[in-house]
């Protein structure tokens, strides 16, 4: 036995246009505006005042074997290839 949805739920099928759908949300626009402002403010405050967890810095000191006579490019290339 096949039942129609209208018979099961006792309701008729109704289509809603975009304009009718938006009109139901337009009544709540002040609440949406306040929530957007609160969320953006909370995000900005969190990003501004939170302590960064992973902040790293590094520096290299390259010294040549003969003081300052060694070309820095040659020294970097030899360091990358594993030569001393």
N, C-alpha and C positions, 0 to 999 in steps of 0.2 A: 504494500500500500504506500503510495507516494503522496506526501503532504507538501503543500505549498508553504513557504515561510510565513506568508500572511496568515494562514490558518493556524499555524503553530503558535505564533506569538500574538496573534490578534491585532496586528498593526498593519497599516498600509505603508507601502514603500514611498519614500519621499526623497527627492533630490534637493541638494543644497547648493546654491550658487556661491561663487567666490565672494561676492559682495555680502551676502548674508553671513557667511562664515567669518569674514573679517569684522563685520559689525559687532559680533559677539565679543571679540577681543579688543576692539577699540574702546569699549567702556572701561577696560582695565589698564589703559595706557599709563596713568600716573603710577600705578604699582610697578609696571614694567620699567619705567624710567627710574624710579627710586632703586629698584633692585640692580639695575645696570650700574648706576652710580656707586652703590655700596660695593658691588663686586669689583669694579675697576679700582676703587679707592683701596680696598683690601689688598688687591694684587700689587698695586704701586707701593703701598706701605710695606708689604712683605718683601718685595724686591729691594726696597730702599734700606731697610733696617736689619735684614737678616745678614748673618755673618757668613761669608763665603767658606764653604767646607774644603774645597780643593784648590788652593792657590799655590802655584809653584813658580819658582824662578830659578834660573840657572845662569852660570857664567863660566867661561873658559879662559884659562891663562895658558898661552902657548909660548914656551921658551925654546929657543933654538940651542943646539949643542955648542955653538961658537958665540954665544951671546946674542947679538942682533944681526949677525951676518947671513943667516939662513933666510931664504925666500919663504914667506909665510904660506904661499900656495903649495910649494913643494913639501913643506912641513905638514900641512893638512892632508895632502894626498898620501904621504907616507904613513901618517897616523891612521887614515882610513883603511889602508891596505894591510896594516898590522906590522909594518916595519918600524924599527926604532932608530 
